[in-house]
Every structure is written in C-alpha cells, then in structure tokens.
C-alpha cells in the first residue's frame, strides 16, 4: 500500500508514533511535527541526497554542482557512463559510487519506478 507523504499524512504518522512512544510524544508536544521538506522528485534528487549523507551540506552542494557539470542531463544512463575515478574526483566515496550506480541500474531495469 502506497500512502503519499504530505502534511496530513506526516501529522497522522507523528500522532501514531506519539501513541507508541512516550519520548516521541513529549517531543511532538514540545516542538510539533517535523517540517515537510519537499524536493523535486527524480533521479537527480536521490543522487543529491546520497551526496548529502555524512558530509556537510556545503560539501554535498559543491559535489553536486561538479556532477551537474560532468553529466548533462543528469539521468541514470549518463551517470553510468562516468568512471569510478571520475566520480571520486567529483566527490563520491566508494560507497556513494556504489549506491549511485545501483540506483541508476534499478531505474533503468525497471525495478525502481519513480513515476
């Protein structure tokens, strides 16, 4: 079952978690629900999120800009044309390279449908 993530479903989710966990209930009461940060859906956004893991947002943004210069348009098939060394120069760790390649392949082979 797919449930769209929007403000209402986020609030319902927070309420359900608060029922199950006293610490989360206290946090939700004190601070309210977390913000719903919306990003444009697609491969490029998922790659950007991968780049953001375990680094500063400024570092991830710089790497993403280098990637955009290297791959135009930033689509799965074009991403896969980059060598591991090129991705390393852009700012991808070995693990992020693996995640990016697996993501691109999953989209191409249809096992991940982003529509």
N, C-alpha and C positions, 0 to 999 in steps of 0.2 A: 504494500500500500504506500503510495507516494502522497505526502502531505506537503503542500507548498509552504515555504518559510516566508511569513510576512509578520507584521506587527501583532496581529491577533494570535496566530499560531505560536509565536515566540512567547507571548504573555501566558497562553494556556500551558505551554511547556514549563515555564518558570513556576507557575502555580502548582503544577503536578509534582515537580521536583521539590518544591517547598513543603508539600504534604508529606513527602517521603523522608525528608532530611531536615532536622531542626536547625542545623547550621546554615543551610541554604535558605531556609525560611527567614532566619534572622537577617541574613544579608539582603534578601529580596525586600524585606520590610524596611530596612535601613536605607538602601540605595535604589530600590526599584529594579525593574528588569534591565538587562544589559542593552546597550544600543544595538540597533539592527543596521550594521554596516552593509550597504548594498554595493555590489560591484557588477560591472557588465559581465554577463555570462560568457563562457567560451574558453578555449584552449589557452589563449594569451593570459587570461586572468588566473587560471590554475598554475601556469608556469610562474607568474609573478608571485603567487602565494608560496610556491615551492622555494623560490629565491629568498623570500622573507623569513624562512624558518632559521632560527638560531643565529641570526645576524641583525645588525641594526637596520632599521627601515631605510636609512640613508644609503647604506651599503647595498641593500637589495634594489633600491631605486636606480642606483648607478649601474649595477649589473644588468638590470632590465633594459635600461637605455642602450647599453652596449649590445645587448641581444637584438633589440629592435633595429639597430644599425646593421647588424650582421645578417639578419633574416627578414626579408621583406617580400611578401607579407609573412607575418608570424603565424604560420599554420603548421600542423603536425608533420606533413610531408617535407616541408622546408626545414623544420627543426631537425629532422632526422638526417639531413644532409651534412650537418655540422659534425666535425670530428670531435672526439673526446678532448683533444688538445685545444681546439678552438673554443669549446665550452669552458674548459679550465681557464683560458685567457679572459673569457667574458666574466667569469666569477662563479662558475658552477663547481661545487665539490664533486668528488667521485659519486657520492650517494645521490646528490641532486641531479647529476647527469643521468644516473640510472632511473630515478623517478621520472624525469622529463621524458626519457626515451620510452619507458613503459607507458606513460600517459599517452604519448603520441601514437604508439603502436595500438593501444587499446581503442583509441578513437578511430584510427584507420581501419582496423579489423572489425569494427562494429561492436566490440564487447563493452564499450562505454559510449552511450548515446547522450550527447549534450543537448539534444533538442528538447 
